[in-house]
Amino acid sequence: MPAVSPLCDSQWAVPTPAQPLESEEVLTAAQVAEFRQGAGYLVLDGVLPPEIVAAARSEIVGLFPDASDDNPLPQFAGQGNMISERRPEQFLFYPFDAGPVANAVTVHPRILRMCAQLLGTRDMRIQQSELWYVLAQPPPWPLRWT
């Protein structure tokens, strides 16, 4: 269920699980339909094996700022402590200067199979891949689930 702020109508997407790692298909038919008929995105858990996610995370952890006390969140006029638009310092292009695992994620077989499911074809060419970060402070309100 999406989390809803009592202060506004904002909803936060809650991940749905991808098909098991041993499955040929990455997405369910319902997830493909949601992507095609909905907002054009999915929030998923379990697309990649946890050890690949951990290895990629360890490679990229130093490439972007964090929200520690030593490195406070950037302030942008009118945006509070959130990055809400594309800024050059917010993303990197493939191939990344991170390491071999972070780069391998772009062409991981499950990522390619997922894209093929969403596009309805296996005839694909990778034109672009970006590594993003978004910094935000926790919401100032308690979340409730609907």
RACORQUI-V803902 format. One line per field, one symbol per residue. phi: phi as a letter, one per 20 degrees, with the letter a starting at -180 (. if undefined). A space follows every 50 residues. Layout:
phi: ???
This chain:
phi: .fecffebefcdfdfdfffggeffeedeffffffffdeenbcdcdnfdfg ffffffgffegeecfddfffcfffdcgmdmdcecbfcgfebcdffeeerf fgfffgdfgfffffffffembeecceebbcddccdbfgffdfecdd
